[in-house]
Amino acid sequence: MASRMLRSERLTNSSKVNRDMSPTSLVAESTLHLLAQRVQIQGNDHLHGLANISMQRVLSDRARKSRALKRSGNPRDLLKAEEVKSKVQELGIMNAIEALRALRPRQAEVITAVCLKEMTIVEASKKLKMTVPTLNRELRAAREWLSKRLK
């Protein structure tokens, strides 16, 4: 069943995600998932059905994780911390942040915490005492303002 499923997956799916998986590893991984569920098996047909569903889930989870890795950066991250630090002098980001601080101090604090101090969104929201959605809104607005300013 695992061989047939992998062969079908490879023929229908253009991605190379599950090409390195062997039938044995698919069976092993799906068995672990089945054992974790602690389902009472009621005959061979029931076992085959559960195994089929479990193998499909393993393959789809691997494909989903692979797609997530392609976009591994947080889409809300404007610049990685290393990029920000290296571009501070050449782009004048510090001057722009200071100009932003004069107009919108809260947005300047948010951008400083997330981009320069490398805090996560949750850490920054706790430190700045604001909710995550509010912090995301302020961060988005600050990034837009900075991108216009730095052009």
N, C-alpha and C positions, 0 to 999 in steps of 0.2 A: 504494500500500500504506500509506504514512504517513497520507494523508488518511483512509482507511478506518479505520485503527487509532485515530486521534485522535477521529474521529466516534463510534466504538464506545466509547471511553474516556469521552467526555463524556456519552453516553447512560446508561451503566451505573454510572458513578461520580458520586456526589453532590458530591464535593469539587470545588473550583474550582482545583485545583493546575495542571492541564495545559490549562486553557482558554486561556491566553495563548500557548501554544506553536503555532507554525505548522508545517505539514508539512515545509517546507524546513528549519527549524531542527531538527526531529526527525531528518530524514535526515542532516543535517550532523553532529549529535552522535553518532548511532549509527554513522556512517561512521568517525568518529574512534575510537570504541571498537573497531570491527572492525579498523582499521589497527593499533591498539596491540596487538591479540592476535596479529598476524602469522600468521594461519591460511592454509593453502593452500586456495584455492577450487577445487572440483572440478566445475565446471559451473554452469549457470544455476539449477537447482533448489537446489543447495547454497548459492549466493549468496543466493537469496531466503529460504531457511530461516534462514541466519545473520543476514540483515538483519532479519527478523521478530523473532528472539530478541533481537537487539541493541536494537531499538526498544522492545520490551516492557520490557527492563531499564532503559532510559533513563526511560521513563514511571514505572515502579515506584520507581526511585531518587529521582526528583523528588517523588513522593508521600511516600516515606519521610522525605526531608529536610524536607518541609513539616510533617509531623506532629512531627518532632523539634524544629523551630523553635517550634511551639506550646507545647512543654514545654521551652523552651530553658534554663531554669535547671536547675542540678544538683539532682535531687530530694533530695539529702542536705543541701543548703544550708538552714539554718533561717532565717536572715535575710541579706540582702545587706549588704555592708560599709557602704554609705551608710545603710541603715536602722538598723544597729546603732549607728553613730556618732551618728545623730540621736536615737535613743531611749535613749542611755546615761543621761542625766539623768532623763528622765521615768519610766523603768521601774526605775531602780536596778539596772541590769545589773551594774555594777561591784561593787556591794555583794554581789550574788548570786554573782558569780564569786569574790569573796574568801571568801564562806562556803563555796563549793564547794572552793576551794583548801585550806581548813582540813580538810575531810572527805576529799576525793579530789584531791590535788595534780596527778596525772597528767591527769585529765579537765579540770582547770582550764587546764593548759598547752595541751592540744589545742584547747579551745574558744577560747582566746586567740589561738593561732596561726592557726587557720582563719577565725574570724569577725572578730576585731579587727585582726589583722595582715594579713588578706587573702591568706594563703598558700593555694596549692592543696593538695589532699590529699597529692599526691606530695611537694611541697616540705616540708610539715609533717612527713610521715613520716620524711624524711631528716634534718631538723633535730632532731626529737625521738627519732631512732634507734629507730623501731618500724616494723613492717610496715604496709602499707596496710590490710589487714583489721582488724588490731588498732586502728589509729587510727580507722577507721570505727566500730568497736564502742565505743570510748571516747567518740567524738564523739556517737554516738547516745545513749549513757547520760548524757552531760553535758547534752545538749539536753533530754532528758526531765526530768532533775533541775531544770534551770533553768526549764523551762516550768511545772513544778509550783510552784516557788518564786515565780515572777513572777505567778501568778494572783491 
